[in-house]
Amino acid sequence: KAAGNVDAVNYVSCQYEGYGPNGTAIIVEALTDNKNRTVGDVRHAFDKHGGQMGNTGCVSFTFDNKGVIVVERTPDLDEDTVTEYALDAGAEDVVTEDDAYEIYTTPVGFSEARKYLEEKGLTFLQAEITMIPQNKITLPEDKLETFMKMLDKLDENDDVQTVYHNVELPEEEEEE
C-alpha cells in the first residue's frame, strides 16, 4: 500500500505430487495467487478420481528433468546428419520416431544445444525442458477413462500450468 499499488498480486510457483488411479505418478506445476485455494482444488481432483496427493518428492524421483528438442523428419534430413548435429551440440541421446527426431539434452545444456541446432537450420516442432517418466505404465480401459477425467479436471484449473504423468496414453486414431 505504501508503494501506492493496492492491486499488486503476488504469484507463487508451486509443485504438487501424488498418485492417480492404479498408482500412476503425477506431478502438477501451478502458478497461483492463493496457495490454499490451489492446493484444495488439486487435492480435490486427486481425491475425486481415486488418487491421493503425496509429500514433495514422493513421485518426482521417478522422472528425469530433460531438455527435449523435436525436429521434423523430412526426406532431405537423414538420421546420421541429425545424430551428428545432436552430438556436436552436446545432446545426450537421439530417438528416431516415424515422423520426427527427438533430441534429449541436460537442462543445463538445453539452450546451447538449441542454439547450435538452429544455426544448422533445423526446424523445431517442439523445444522445451520437461519431466520425462523413467517408466511408463498402461492402464486398463476403465482406469484410463478415470485418469483422463482427472487430467481434464486439473487442466480446467486456471492455476495449473503443467501436469506430468507416467501413463502411456493411446494414440488418437485418425479417421480417413
C-alpha positions in Angstrom: 0.0 0.0 0.0 2.9 2.4 0.8 4.0 2.0 -2.9 0.6 3.1 -4.0 -0.3 0.0 -5.9 -3.0 -1.7 -3.9 -3.9 -4.0 -6.8 -0.5 -5.7 -6.9 -0.8 -9.5 -7.0 2.0 -11.8 -6.0 2.0 -15.1 -7.9 3.8 -18.1 -6.4 5.0 -21.1 -8.2 4.2 -24.5 -6.6 4.5 -28.1 -7.3 2.3 -30.9 -6.1 2.9 -34.6 -6.4 0.8 -37.7 -5.9 -0.7 -40.9 -7.1 -3.6 -41.3 -9.6 -5.7 -44.3 -10.4 -3.7 -47.6 -10.2 -0.7 -45.9 -8.6 0.1 -43.7 -11.5 2.6 -41.0 -10.8 1.5 -37.4 -11.3 3.3 -34.0 -10.9 1.3 -30.8 -11.1 3.0 -27.5 -11.5 0.9 -24.4 -10.7 1.3 -20.6 -10.6 -1.2 -19.1 -8.1 -2.0 -16.0 -6.1 -3.7 -18.2 -3.5 -1.9 -21.4 -2.5 -4.7 -22.5 -0.2 -7.3 -22.4 -3.0 -4.9 -24.2 -5.4 -3.9 -27.0 -3.1 -7.5 -27.6 -2.2 -8.5 -27.7 -5.9 -5.6 -30.1 -6.8 -6.3 -32.3 -3.8 -10.0 -32.5 -4.8 -9.1 -33.5 -8.3 -6.8 -36.3 -6.9 -9.4 -37.5 -4.3 -12.4 -37.4 -6.7 -10.7 -39.7 -9.3 -9.2 -42.3 -7.0 -5.9 -40.6 -6.4 -4.0 -39.3 -3.4 -1.7 -36.3 -3.0 1.6 -37.1 -1.5 4.5 -35.3 0.0 7.0 -33.4 -2.0 9.4 -35.9 -3.7 7.0 -38.9 -3.4 7.0 -39.4 -7.2 9.4 -36.9 -8.7 12.3 -39.3 -8.3 10.7 -41.5 -11.0 11.0 -38.6 -13.5 14.1 -37.2 -15.3 14.3 -33.5 -16.0 15.4 -33.2 -19.6 15.6 -30.8 -22.5 13.7 -32.1 -25.5 14.0 -30.8 -29.0 11.8 -32.4 -31.6 12.8 -32.0 -35.2 10.5 -32.9 -38.1 11.7 -35.9 -40.1 12.0 -34.9 -43.8 13.4 -36.7 -46.9 16.4 -34.4 -47.0 17.3 -34.8 -43.3 18.6 -38.3 -42.5 19.2 -39.9 -39.2 23.0 -39.8 -39.4 23.0 -36.0 -40.0 20.7 -35.3 -37.1 22.7 -37.6 -34.8 25.9 -35.9 -35.8 24.4 -32.4 -35.2 23.0 -33.5 -31.9 26.3 -35.0 -30.7 28.1 -31.8 -31.8 25.5 -29.8 -29.8 26.2 -31.8 -26.7 23.0 -33.8 -26.7 22.7 -37.0 -24.6 20.5 -39.0 -26.9 18.6 -39.0 -30.2 15.5 -41.1 -30.7 14.1 -41.6 -34.2 10.3 -41.7 -34.5 8.2 -42.3 -37.6 7.7 -38.5 -38.3 10.3 -36.8 -36.1 13.7 -37.0 -34.4 13.7 -36.4 -30.6 16.9 -34.9 -29.2 17.5 -35.1 -25.5 19.8 -32.8 -23.5 20.5 -32.0 -19.9 18.6 -29.0 -18.6 21.8 -27.0 -18.4 22.9 -27.8 -21.9 19.5 -27.2 -23.5 19.9 -23.6 -24.5 23.3 -24.2 -26.1 22.1 -27.3 -28.0 19.0 -25.4 -29.2 21.1 -22.5 -30.5 23.6 -24.8 -32.3 20.8 -26.8 -34.0 19.0 -23.6 -35.0 22.3 -22.4 -36.6 22.4 -25.7 -38.5 19.0 -24.8 -40.0 16.9 -27.4 -38.2 13.2 -26.5 -37.7 11.7 -27.5 -34.3 8.3 -28.9 -33.8 8.9 -28.6 -30.0 11.7 -27.4 -27.8 11.3 -27.4 -24.0 12.7 -28.5 -20.7 10.3 -31.1 -19.3 9.9 -34.0 -16.9 10.1 -37.4 -18.6 9.0 -40.5 -16.7 11.6 -43.2 -16.4 8.9 -45.9 -16.9 5.5 -45.6 -18.5 2.5 -47.7 -17.5 -0.5 -48.8 -19.4 -3.9 -48.6 -17.7 -6.9 -50.8 -18.2 -9.6 -49.0 -20.2 -11.8 -48.3 -17.2 -8.9 -46.8 -15.2 -7.7 -44.9 -18.2 -11.1 -43.2 -18.5 -10.9 -42.2 -14.8 -7.3 -41.0 -15.3 -8.3 -38.9 -18.3 -11.2 -37.3 -16.3 -8.6 -36.4 -13.6 -6.3 -34.8 -16.2 -9.3 -32.8 -17.6 -10.2 -31.6 -14.1 -6.6 -30.5 -13.5 -6.5 -28.8 -16.9 -9.7 -26.8 -16.2 -7.9 -25.2 -13.2 -6.6 -21.8 -14.3 -3.7 -22.0 -11.8 -2.4 -25.4 -13.1 0.4 -24.8 -15.7 1.6 -28.3 -16.5 0.8 -31.9 -15.5 3.4 -34.6 -15.9 2.5 -38.3 -15.6 3.8 -41.7 -16.3 0.7 -43.1 -18.2 1.0 -44.4 -21.8 -1.8 -42.6 -23.5 -3.4 -44.2 -26.5 -2.6 -42.5 -29.8 -5.6 -40.7 -31.3 -6.8 -42.8 -34.2 -7.1 -40.7 -37.3 -10.2 -41.4 -39.3 -9.9 -41.2 -43.1 
